[in-house]
Amino acid sequence: MEHRPFSVITLALRYLAYYVRAGNGKGHGIHSPFVYSFIREVLNDRGHYYAYDQVERLRKALLKDNSLLPVTDLGAGSGKDSGSNRTVSSIVRHAAKPAKLAKLLFRVVNYFQPASIIELGTSLGITAAYMAAANAKATVYTIEGSPAIAEKAAINLQSLQLKNTEVLNGSFDEILPGLLAKLGKVDMAYIDGNHRYESTLRYFNELLPFVRDYSVLVFDDIHWSEEMEAAWKTIREHPSVSCSIDIFFLGFIFFRPEIKVPQHFEIRF
């Protein structure tokens, strides 16, 4: 399989195909009560939360920050920049999730109220901030491979007074097994890093023994490349998965006990 990301044109064509196939973004015609509620109360929640303003103020400040950070990229994504210096503003522009998706992660946490959250791929901490702000009783453990970026992310999270976060520096392969053994369970995980087929499946299989009936796994960039599309297909078809939702930019995996026959949805977002 081709490791490189799809070209802009190929990605646009894939998005167009997804948009034509996808189910109604308002929930019409969705017969699963769980999925209907997720669409109506999470995907379509237009409410304005105070945390949005806090985190977006941080984003704006970082976009003006031209200080240099040494970048160590341990996975697929922006490997061409590994070992180089990049400005904070450049990292935010190219690596941070756009506000629309970051706010969606806030709403996912706000809706399900997971107590333990793992993020693979901290970058500068914007998505970790959104998830931590959504549930003060949760702890967000976020793993970042680049030491300088991890240090900056920790400073950013402290500036927002988000004390329920822990930034862990190192490769996912080094840190994830020990973290899972320490926690004993995972209520939610957001996988955003090392966009390779083998790596993505490895993280899924490492998380699997620690998920519970109501756990949520969120995979980023599921249509980023041929490898990621293949990984997403393999994951959603795993016998333990009861439901998946594909919004093109993110893929959600659920293990709901009330869903007896696996259900897979593409929903416009």
Short mmCIF file of the C-alpha atoms (twelve columns), coordinates in Angstrom:
data_MODEL
# 
_entry.id   MODEL 
# 
loop_
_atom_site.group_PDB 
_atom_site.id 
_atom_site.type_symbol 
_atom_site.label_atom_id 
_atom_site.label_alt_id 
_atom_site.label_comp_id 
_atom_site.label_asym_id 
_atom_site.label_seq_id 
_atom_site.Cartn_x 
_atom_site.Cartn_y 
_atom_site.Cartn_z 
_atom_site.pdbx_PDB_model_num 
ATOM 1   C CA . MET A 1   0.000   0.000  0.000  1 
ATOM 2   C CA . GLU A 2   1.093   3.541  -0.732 1 
ATOM 3   C CA . HIS A 3   2.270   5.346  2.398  1 
ATOM 4   C CA . ARG A 4   2.175   8.877  0.995  1 
ATOM 5   C CA . PRO A 5   -0.940  11.008 1.528  1 
ATOM 6   C CA . PHE A 6   -3.416  11.446 -1.284 1 
ATOM 7   C CA . SER A 7   -2.958  14.466 -3.506 1 
ATOM 8   C CA . VAL A 8   -5.279  17.419 -2.993 1 
ATOM 9   C CA . ILE A 9   -7.244  16.455 -6.095 1 
ATOM 10  C CA . THR A 10  -7.587  12.793 -5.071 1 
ATOM 11  C CA . LEU A 11  -8.650  13.803 -1.572 1 
ATOM 12  C CA . ALA A 12  -11.238 16.212 -2.979 1 
ATOM 13  C CA . LEU A 13  -12.668 13.485 -5.207 1 
ATOM 14  C CA . ARG A 14  -12.837 11.105 -2.264 1 
ATOM 15  C CA . TYR A 15  -14.603 13.742 -0.202 1 
ATOM 16  C CA . LEU A 16  -17.121 14.289 -2.979 1 
ATOM 17  C CA . ALA A 17  -17.802 10.549 -3.159 1 
ATOM 18  C CA . TYR A 18  -18.206 10.420 0.640  1 
ATOM 19  C CA . TYR A 19  -20.590 13.388 0.584  1 
ATOM 20  C CA . VAL A 20  -22.800 11.701 -2.019 1 
ATOM 21  C CA . ARG A 21  -22.847 8.391  -0.105 1 
ATOM 22  C CA . ALA A 22  -23.163 9.799  3.396  1 
ATOM 23  C CA . GLY A 23  -26.349 9.786  5.401  1 
ATOM 24  C CA . ASN A 24  -28.231 12.934 6.289  1 
ATOM 25  C CA . GLY A 25  -26.303 15.096 8.709  1 
ATOM 26  C CA . LYS A 26  -29.486 15.959 10.597 1 
ATOM 27  C CA . GLY A 27  -30.212 12.341 11.507 1 
ATOM 28  C CA . HIS A 28  -33.197 11.864 9.206  1 
ATOM 29  C CA . GLY A 29  -33.587 8.246  8.187  1 
ATOM 30  C CA . ILE A 30  -31.245 6.947  10.892 1 
ATOM 31  C CA . HIS A 31  -32.994 4.084  12.701 1 
ATOM 32  C CA . SER A 32  -30.385 3.502  15.410 1 
ATOM 33  C CA . PRO A 33  -31.431 5.453  18.547 1 
ATOM 34  C CA . PHE A 34  -27.803 5.686  19.686 1 
ATOM 35  C CA . VAL A 35  -26.530 7.038  16.361 1 
ATOM 36  C CA . TYR A 36  -29.515 9.376  15.989 1 
ATOM 37  C CA . SER A 37  -28.782 10.861 19.421 1 
ATOM 38  C CA . PHE A 38  -25.075 11.166 18.588 1 
ATOM 39  C CA . ILE A 39  -25.891 13.062 15.407 1 
ATOM 40  C CA . ARG A 40  -28.446 15.357 17.000 1 
ATOM 41  C CA . GLU A 41  -26.724 15.995 20.341 1 
ATOM 42  C CA . VAL A 42  -23.042 15.878 19.401 1 
ATOM 43  C CA . LEU A 43  -22.453 16.430 15.695 1 
ATOM 44  C CA . ASN A 44  -25.219 19.037 15.469 1 
ATOM 45  C CA . ASP A 45  -24.798 20.713 18.841 1 
ATOM 46  C CA . ARG A 46  -24.576 24.398 17.856 1 
ATOM 47  C CA . GLY A 47  -24.305 25.645 21.427 1 
ATOM 48  C CA . HIS A 48  -21.463 27.973 22.342 1 
ATOM 49  C CA . TYR A 49  -19.283 26.828 25.226 1 
ATOM 50  C CA . TYR A 50  -16.999 29.133 27.172 1 
ATOM 51  C CA . ALA A 51  -14.080 26.741 26.663 1 
ATOM 52  C CA . TYR A 52  -14.247 27.463 22.928 1 
ATOM 53  C CA . ASP A 53  -13.241 31.077 23.551 1 
ATOM 54  C CA . GLN A 54  -10.428 30.106 25.921 1 
ATOM 55  C CA . VAL A 55  -8.788  27.619 23.601 1 
ATOM 56  C CA . GLU A 56  -9.261  29.701 20.461 1 
ATOM 57  C CA . ARG A 57  -7.587  32.652 22.191 1 
ATOM 58  C CA . LEU A 58  -4.630  30.341 22.786 1 
ATOM 59  C CA . ARG A 59  -4.666  29.291 19.130 1 
ATOM 60  C CA . LYS A 60  -4.627  32.937 17.991 1 
ATOM 61  C CA . ALA A 61  -1.690  33.700 20.281 1 
ATOM 62  C CA . LEU A 62  0.256   30.695 18.976 1 
ATOM 63  C CA . LEU A 63  -0.430  31.726 15.380 1 
ATOM 64  C CA . LYS A 64  1.467   34.942 16.145 1 
ATOM 65  C CA . ASP A 65  4.355   33.126 17.848 1 
ATOM 66  C CA . ASN A 66  7.387   33.012 15.536 1 
ATOM 67  C CA . SER A 67  9.752   31.409 18.028 1 
ATOM 68  C CA . LEU A 68  11.521  28.298 16.735 1 
ATOM 69  C CA . LEU A 69  11.126  24.774 18.071 1 
ATOM 70  C CA . PRO A 70  13.221  21.753 17.035 1 
ATOM 71  C CA . VAL A 71  10.912  19.121 15.541 1 
ATOM 72  C CA . THR A 72  11.313  15.382 16.019 1 
ATOM 73  C CA . ASP A 73  8.710   13.499 13.986 1 
ATOM 74  C CA . LEU A 74  8.455   9.818  14.974 1 
ATOM 75  C CA . GLY A 75  5.646   8.859  12.615 1 
ATOM 76  C CA . ALA A 76  3.991   9.512  9.293  1 
ATOM 77  C CA . GLY A 77  2.588   12.950 8.704  1 
ATOM 78  C CA . SER A 78  5.233   15.620 8.335  1 
ATOM 79  C CA . GLY A 79  8.389   13.541 8.355  1 
ATOM 80  C CA . LYS A 80  10.076  15.930 5.916  1 
ATOM 81  C CA . ASP A 81  10.354  18.402 8.795  1 
ATOM 82  C CA . SER A 82  11.854  15.943 11.277 1 
ATOM 83  C CA . GLY A 83  15.090  17.270 12.749 1 
ATOM 84  C CA . SER A 84  14.432  20.810 11.537 1 
ATOM 85  C CA . ASN A 85  13.379  23.945 13.352 1 
ATOM 86  C CA . ARG A 86  9.891   25.255 12.793 1 
ATOM 87  C CA . THR A 87  8.066   28.259 14.139 1 
ATOM 88  C CA . VAL A 88  5.263   27.724 16.600 1 
ATOM 89  C CA . SER A 89  2.905   29.493 14.199 1 
ATOM 90  C CA . SER A 90  3.826   27.056 11.418 1 
ATOM 91  C CA . ILE A 91  3.207   24.038 13.652 1 
ATOM 92  C CA . VAL A 92  -0.208  25.384 14.613 1 
ATOM 93  C CA . ARG A 93  -1.173  26.055 11.006 1 
ATOM 94  C CA . HIS A 94  -0.132  22.639 9.734  1 
ATOM 95  C CA . ALA A 95  -0.547  20.255 12.684 1 
ATOM 96  C CA . ALA A 96  -3.300  21.577 14.946 1 
ATOM 97  C CA . LYS A 97  -6.854  20.420 14.324 1 
ATOM 98  C CA . PRO A 98  -9.095  23.136 12.856 1 
ATOM 99  C CA . ALA A 99  -11.556 24.669 15.279 1 
ATOM 100 C CA . LYS A 100 -14.554 22.804 13.828 1 
ATOM 101 C CA . LEU A 101 -13.052 19.383 14.573 1 
ATOM 102 C CA . ALA A 102 -11.431 20.396 17.864 1 
ATOM 103 C CA . LYS A 103 -14.787 21.686 19.118 1 
ATOM 104 C CA . LEU A 104 -16.365 18.409 18.052 1 
ATOM 105 C CA . LEU A 105 -13.903 16.510 20.261 1 
ATOM 106 C CA . PHE A 106 -14.956 18.802 23.120 1 
ATOM 107 C CA . ARG A 107 -18.588 17.855 22.512 1 
ATOM 108 C CA . VAL A 108 -17.766 14.141 22.358 1 
ATOM 109 C CA . VAL A 109 -16.155 14.346 25.794 1 
ATOM 110 C CA . ASN A 110 -18.934 16.583 27.092 1 
ATOM 111 C CA . TYR A 111 -21.551 14.062 25.918 1 
ATOM 112 C CA . PHE A 112 -19.970 10.782 27.033 1 
ATOM 113 C CA . GLN A 113 -18.062 12.142 30.067 1 
ATOM 114 C CA . PRO A 114 -15.145 9.674  29.832 1 
ATOM 115 C CA . ALA A 115 -12.990 9.558  32.950 1 
ATOM 116 C CA . SER A 116 -9.770  8.411  31.271 1 
ATOM 117 C CA . ILE A 117 -8.735  9.866  27.916 1 
ATOM 118 C CA . ILE A 118 -5.627  9.013  25.907 1 
ATOM 119 C CA . GLU A 119 -4.425  11.147 23.021 1 
ATOM 120 C CA . LEU A 120 -1.744  9.904  20.637 1 
ATOM 121 C CA . GLY A 121 -0.261  13.056 19.139 1 
ATOM 122 C CA . THR A 122 -0.294  16.156 21.331 1 
ATOM 123 C CA . SER A 123 1.241   18.698 18.981 1 
ATOM 124 C CA . LEU A 124 0.886   22.008 20.854 1 
ATOM 125 C CA . GLY A 125 -1.991  20.828 23.042 1 
ATOM 126 C CA . ILE A 126 -5.017  22.414 21.408 1 
ATOM 127 C CA . THR A 127 -7.120  19.248 21.125 1 
ATOM 128 C CA . ALA A 128 -5.965  18.083 24.559 1 
ATOM 129 C CA . ALA A 129 -7.154  21.430 25.926 1 
ATOM 130 C CA . TYR A 130 -10.571 21.037 24.351 1 
ATOM 131 C CA . MET A 131 -11.001 17.509 25.711 1 
ATOM 132 C CA . ALA A 132 -9.744  18.402 29.185 1 
ATOM 133 C CA . ALA A 133 -12.021 21.447 29.376 1 
ATOM 134 C CA . ALA A 134 -15.060 19.304 28.551 1 
ATOM 135 C CA . ASN A 135 -14.777 17.194 31.704 1 
ATOM 136 C CA . ALA A 136 -12.869 18.518 34.687 1 
ATOM 137 C CA . LYS A 137 -13.187 15.108 36.388 1 
ATOM 138 C CA . ALA A 138 -11.373 13.360 33.532 1 
ATOM 139 C CA . THR A 139 -7.639  13.045 33.080 1 
ATOM 140 C CA . VAL A 140 -6.242  13.527 29.592 1 
ATOM 141 C CA . TYR A 141 -3.001  11.650 29.024 1 
ATOM 142 C CA . THR A 142 -1.484  12.993 25.836 1 
ATOM 143 C CA . ILE A 143 1.636   11.573 24.180 1 
ATOM 144 C CA . GLU A 144 3.991   13.655 22.041 1 
ATOM 145 C CA . GLY A 145 7.172   12.379 20.411 1 
ATOM 146 C CA . SER A 146 8.977   15.694 19.986 1 
ATOM 147 C CA . PRO A 147 10.526  16.906 23.301 1 
ATOM 148 C CA . ALA A 148 10.393  20.619 22.528 1 
ATOM 149 C CA . ILE A 149 6.817   20.451 21.284 1 
ATOM 150 C CA . ALA A 150 5.764   18.390 24.323 1 
ATOM 151 C CA . GLU A 151 7.311   21.002 26.618 1 
ATOM 152 C CA . LYS A 152 5.522   23.812 24.805 1 
ATOM 153 C CA . ALA A 153 2.221   21.893 24.936 1 
ATOM 154 C CA . ALA A 154 2.562   21.474 28.706 1 
ATOM 155 C CA . ILE A 155 3.118   25.220 29.068 1 
ATOM 156 C CA . ASN A 156 0.062   25.930 26.911 1 
ATOM 157 C CA . LEU A 157 -2.145  23.632 28.986 1 
ATOM 158 C CA . GLN A 158 -0.885  25.203 32.199 1 
ATOM 159 C CA . SER A 159 -1.682  28.656 30.828 1 
ATOM 160 C CA . LEU A 160 -5.319  27.544 30.536 1 
ATOM 161 C CA . GLN A 161 -5.192  26.196 34.107 1 
ATOM 162 C CA . LEU A 162 -6.122  22.729 32.886 1 
ATOM 163 C CA . LYS A 163 -4.756  20.662 35.734 1 
ATOM 164 C CA . ASN A 164 -6.388  17.450 34.510 1 
ATOM 165 C CA . THR A 165 -3.816  16.889 31.755 1 
ATOM 166 C CA . GLU A 166 -0.544  15.002 31.647 1 
ATOM 167 C CA . VAL A 167 1.840   15.423 28.719 1 
ATOM 168 C CA . LEU A 168 4.021   12.361 28.164 1 
ATOM 169 C CA . ASN A 169 7.080   12.710 25.934 1 
ATOM 170 C CA . GLY A 170 8.237   9.738  23.881 1 
ATOM 171 C CA . SER A 171 7.152   7.443  21.099 1 
ATOM 172 C CA . PHE A 172 3.693   5.902  21.215 1 
ATOM 173 C CA . ASP A 173 5.256   2.443  21.155 1 
ATOM 174 C CA . GLU A 174 7.360   3.241  24.226 1 
ATOM 175 C CA . ILE A 175 4.713   4.936  26.336 1 
ATOM 176 C CA . LEU A 176 1.316   3.480  25.405 1 
ATOM 177 C CA . PRO A 177 1.748   -0.081 26.796 1 
ATOM 178 C CA . GLY A 178 2.867   1.150  30.218 1 
ATOM 179 C CA . LEU A 179 0.174   3.814  30.348 1 
ATOM 180 C CA . LEU A 180 -2.534  1.266  29.549 1 
ATOM 181 C CA . ALA A 181 -1.221  -1.091 32.220 1 
ATOM 182 C CA . LYS A 182 -1.290  1.769  34.727 1 
ATOM 183 C CA . LEU A 183 -4.840  2.863  33.868 1 
ATOM 184 C CA . GLY A 184 -6.361  -0.587 33.451 1 
ATOM 185 C CA . LYS A 185 -9.099  0.830  31.221 1 
ATOM 186 C CA . VAL A 186 -9.673  3.417  28.521 1 
ATOM 187 C CA . ASP A 187 -12.913 5.353  28.276 1 
ATOM 188 C CA . MET A 188 -11.818 7.347  25.241 1 
ATOM 189 C CA . ALA A 189 -8.797  7.473  22.967 1 
ATOM 190 C CA . TYR A 190 -7.996  9.905  20.175 1 
ATOM 191 C CA . ILE A 191 -5.437  8.520  17.721 1 
ATOM 192 C CA . ASP A 192 -3.769  11.286 15.725 1 
ATOM 193 C CA . GLY A 193 -0.274  10.329 14.683 1 
ATOM 194 C CA . ASN A 194 1.854   7.883  12.710 1 
ATOM 195 C CA . HIS A 195 -0.617  7.487  9.846  1 
ATOM 196 C CA . ARG A 196 0.524   4.068  8.704  1 
ATOM 197 C CA . TYR A 197 -1.588  0.941  8.315  1 
ATOM 198 C CA . GLU A 198 0.519   -1.270 10.574 1 
ATOM 199 C CA . SER A 199 0.973   1.360  13.275 1 
ATOM 200 C CA . THR A 200 -2.700  2.347  13.365 1 
ATOM 201 C CA . LEU A 201 -3.774  -1.291 13.715 1 
ATOM 202 C CA . ARG A 202 -1.163  -1.848 16.402 1 
ATOM 203 C CA . TYR A 203 -2.534  1.019  18.496 1 
ATOM 204 C CA . PHE A 204 -6.074  -0.279 18.027 1 
ATOM 205 C CA . ASN A 205 -5.069  -3.784 19.110 1 
ATOM 206 C CA . GLU A 206 -3.169  -2.427 22.118 1 
ATOM 207 C CA . LEU A 207 -6.182  -0.380 23.201 1 
ATOM 208 C CA . LEU A 208 -8.699  -3.170 22.615 1 
ATOM 209 C CA . PRO A 209 -8.127  -5.177 25.830 1 
ATOM 210 C CA . PHE A 210 -8.690  -2.006 27.856 1 
ATOM 211 C CA . VAL A 211 -11.902 -0.715 26.286 1 
ATOM 212 C CA . ARG A 212 -15.265 -1.137 27.970 1 
ATOM 213 C CA . ASP A 213 -18.815 -1.369 26.670 1 
ATOM 214 C CA . TYR A 214 -19.128 2.399  26.482 1 
ATOM 215 C CA . SER A 215 -15.615 3.306  25.371 1 
ATOM 216 C CA . VAL A 216 -15.067 5.562  22.345 1 
ATOM 217 C CA . LEU A 217 -12.097 5.395  19.983 1 
ATOM 218 C CA . VAL A 218 -11.589 8.291  17.583 1 
ATOM 219 C CA . PHE A 219 -9.263  7.950  14.600 1 
ATOM 220 C CA . ASP A 220 -7.984  11.011 12.801 1 
ATOM 221 C CA . ASP A 221 -7.364  11.359 9.045  1 
ATOM 222 C CA . ILE A 222 -9.020  8.065  8.117  1 
ATOM 223 C CA . HIS A 223 -9.021  9.098  4.439  1 
ATOM 224 C CA . TRP A 224 -5.537  10.654 4.474  1 
ATOM 225 C CA . SER A 225 -3.962  7.878  2.396  1 
ATOM 226 C CA . GLU A 226 -4.575  4.438  0.958  1 
ATOM 227 C CA . GLU A 227 -3.028  2.960  4.102  1 
ATOM 228 C CA . MET A 228 -5.304  4.890  6.436  1 
ATOM 229 C CA . GLU A 229 -8.419  3.953  4.489  1 
ATOM 230 C CA . ALA A 230 -7.382  0.298  4.649  1 
ATOM 231 C CA . ALA A 231 -6.682  0.579  8.393  1 
ATOM 232 C CA . TRP A 232 -10.085 2.179  9.003  1 
ATOM 233 C CA . LYS A 233 -11.827 -0.591 7.062  1 
ATOM 234 C CA . THR A 234 -10.019 -3.301 9.040  1 
ATOM 235 C CA . ILE A 235 -10.786 -1.631 12.376 1 
ATOM 236 C CA . ARG A 236 -14.478 -1.051 11.793 1 
ATOM 237 C CA . GLU A 237 -14.924 -4.673 10.669 1 
ATOM 238 C CA . HIS A 238 -13.310 -6.076 13.827 1 
ATOM 239 C CA . PRO A 239 -15.790 -8.416 15.572 1 
ATOM 240 C CA . SER A 240 -15.607 -6.435 18.821 1 
ATOM 241 C CA . VAL A 241 -16.831 -3.241 17.126 1 
ATOM 242 C CA . SER A 242 -20.595 -2.751 17.300 1 
ATOM 243 C CA . CYS A 243 -20.820 0.620  15.564 1 
ATOM 244 C CA . SER A 244 -18.692 2.991  13.505 1 
ATOM 245 C CA . ILE A 245 -19.354 6.509  12.250 1 
ATOM 246 C CA . ASP A 246 -17.303 8.021  9.430  1 
ATOM 247 C CA . ILE A 247 -17.473 11.807 9.050  1 
ATOM 248 C CA . PHE A 248 -14.559 11.706 6.578  1 
ATOM 249 C CA . PHE A 249 -12.178 13.750 8.727  1 
ATOM 250 C CA . LEU A 250 -12.634 11.545 11.798 1 
ATOM 251 C CA . GLY A 251 -13.780 7.994  12.404 1 
ATOM 252 C CA . PHE A 252 -15.609 6.953  15.591 1 
ATOM 253 C CA . ILE A 253 -15.559 3.405  16.949 1 
ATOM 254 C CA . PHE A 254 -18.084 2.219  19.559 1 
ATOM 255 C CA . PHE A 255 -18.588 -0.974 21.566 1 
ATOM 256 C CA . ARG A 256 -22.219 -0.496 22.575 1 
ATOM 257 C CA . PRO A 257 -23.764 -3.633 24.137 1 
ATOM 258 C CA . GLU A 258 -27.289 -2.678 23.051 1 
ATOM 259 C CA . ILE A 259 -26.271 -2.842 19.381 1 
ATOM 260 C CA . LYS A 260 -26.516 -6.537 18.576 1 
ATOM 261 C CA . VAL A 261 -25.819 -6.337 14.825 1 
ATOM 262 C CA . PRO A 262 -22.812 -4.218 13.763 1 
ATOM 263 C CA . GLN A 263 -23.792 -0.885 12.248 1 
ATOM 264 C CA . HIS A 264 -21.576 1.331  10.107 1 
ATOM 265 C CA . PHE A 265 -22.512 4.840  9.042  1 
ATOM 266 C CA . GLU A 266 -21.120 7.624  6.898  1 
ATOM 267 C CA . ILE A 267 -22.602 10.899 8.111  1 
ATOM 268 C CA . ARG A 268 -22.248 14.325 6.528  1 
ATOM 269 C CA . PHE A 269 -20.522 16.777 8.809  1 
# 
